[in-house]
Amino acid sequence: MMIPFNKPYLGGKELWNIAQAHAKGQMAGDGSFTKQCQAWLEQRTGTRKALLTHSCTAALEMAAILADLQPGDEVIMPSYTFVSTANAFVLRGAVPVFVDIRPDTLNLDERKIEAAITPRTRAIAPVHYAGVGCDMDAIMAIAERHGLLVIEDAAQGVLARYRDRTLGAIGHLGAFSFHETKNIISGEGGALLINDPALATRAEIIREKGTNRSQFFRGQVDKYTWVDIGSSYLPGEIIAAFLWAQMEEADAITARRLALWERYHAAFEPLERAGRVRRPVIPDGCGHNAHMYYLLLRDLDDRTAFIQAMRAEDIHCVFHYVPLHSAPYGQKVGRAADDLPLTTDLADRLVRLPLWLGLEEQQKRVIETANRVLGADRIPMSYT
Ligand SMILES: *Cc1c(COP(=O)(O)O)cnc(C)c1O
């Protein structure tokens, strides 16, 4: 039987909640389920204000509007990320400036940020890869020194921690994803966390097509009208109803994912000791959320052979990002701070293993097969 790379988790209460929304006649956005989800996000992350969006991409686009970027302004980000991190800013005419990643976490290397800052730099967009926090103390200090906005792409970071803070709630703005490949899902879905209270009013307006509709419903203005640029970024209530069922189970979901992650991690320790793979590194002070389990192999050929060998055993393992600075559109609109040696090297060597709720019974087969493939002569490896 095929073991897929991902399988969206359904808790059981999703359909019940959707029926409730239907019974209440609430189909448009910002109904009671949306409010419940936003209150949960505020309570669990400590952010000042959370707004549900229809995707993390939408939340990042809102953040880019809030950053008030002018054409030619620059935003520092890793190249090893999903296209939305860059596209959100490119849509505003800004230039993504790609900085290399750290060898341990594959996150934006905070030691290389300052060298990439120019008079046009306006923001830093760190991405918490695999739900493992960037060095946010260092990044916030750099931003403060240079007067930059920090927009966290915390798409993978729901309920993960950096020291005593929650990912997404540390920068001025943070973006979550509830896409079905993430930990807590609504099919498509996301949220913008507005941690800087000065941005809260404008965030609501941008999300409501550039109108002050939310202020009108709170009785703060006597009519609602067009006051700014904006678009439709809010999800309907059916999405929020689904999401609420997942939020109610969020701690159990995270605990089960962490157990799967730990099992992989322990199982591959001998391979790492033998120099055949490198396992993920979780820095001190980071409480990750087991969004992903990956291994770093020796090179691209070994990774291709590994994925094929696992496929032959009906186990679906996948690589991840093609670095944005090397993509056709990234070359056209972006700029790499240097030749990004770690990004180029690590992107070729990384492979992700299946990790989803329900994998428990079959995880042994993944582990045994991976151990056999990586220990076998057909993929000769000599790590030193
Ligand atoms: C998933 C993901 C996104 C996009 O999320 P959507 O909700 O699908 O728009 C953006 N950035 C990163 C790092 C992601 O992993």
The ligand as a Gaussian input file, in Angstrom:
#p B3LYP/6-31G(d) Opt

LIG

0 1
 C        2.540000      27.244000       2.711000
 C        3.414000      28.422000       2.685000
 C        2.988000      29.656000       2.176000
 C        1.662000      29.850000       1.465000
 O        0.574000      29.501000       2.220000
 P       -0.906000      29.564000       1.539000
 O       -1.811000      29.518000       2.711000
 O       -0.992000      28.356000       0.657000
 O       -0.997000      30.821000       0.767000
 C        3.824000      30.759000       2.269000
 N        5.044000      30.653000       2.824000
 C        5.512000      29.474000       3.298000
 C        6.858000      29.440000       3.931000
 C        4.725000      28.323000       3.232000
 O        5.197000      27.175000       3.714000

